[in-house]
Amino acid sequence: MRIERDCFELGEVAEEWEISDAEIRYLVANGTLKLSVRLVAQRARLSSMEETQEGEPMWVPFEEREFNGLADLSLRDAFLLVRDGEAVVRDVFLPDSIRLSLRGGDGLLLSHADTLVRREHFDVVERNVLNQSGPSGKDAFDFRQFVYDGEEFAFTFQQARALEFALNATRAGAPDQHYLEILKAAGSASQRIGSLFSRKPSWTRLLLRTSGRRGWYYLDPAFVVWLTRSA
């Protein structure tokens, strides 16, 4: 069963996008990748942004209560967490311009493991910054997670793109594809198919070696038939 979540752990995001810690720090530092945290039973003072008579912005407290849910980090705190691994965070923010001051302003010690990326923000960055998009078509098959022939398969975004490319090539009448073309279509910097699908040994059930043609692969015909019937 695939569980729909409202956010992803930062470690999951880095693995999905196959980017380094240095690249994560860069995306966070320039404000491209915004980070969040999940608060559970944390006492917080809620404030809204208002203006003084002189037109100056100010935070006005309106409630103090126990808060559960996602809240967004400031740019400063987000960068400290990815750079140093931990930070005392005193304020977090909600999308509707609400500030939460934690523990009466004393703050809460958070670590890199607490950092999250909202699902909607993940999709925006993936589409607009990484120039990656999901399977084409509203009803396109999702290669990232599915059950086939009694086995559950789970792949990263780039691995799923490789399989989708192989399927499209098969439908276009050219099922055999060189591994370099597959890697290019997946947007992968890997030098081998095996590296692209690292830690996912089940890929060899779906993407088969072309006999007599080194470095060429094709999608298992039985799997293609199953995909066609599943559409």
Secondary structure, DSSP 8 states (H G I E B T S, - for coil): -----SEEEHHHHHHHHT--HHHHHHHHHTTSS--EEEEEEEEEEEEEEEE-TTS-EEEEEEEEEEEEEEEE--HHHHHHHHHHSEEEE-EEEETTTEEEEEGGGT-EEEEGGG-EEEHHHHHHHHHHTS----SSSTT---TTEEEETTEEEE--HHHHHHHHHHHHHHHTT---EEHHHHHHHHT---SSHHHHTTT-GGGGGTEEE-TT-TTEEEE-HHHHHHHHHH-
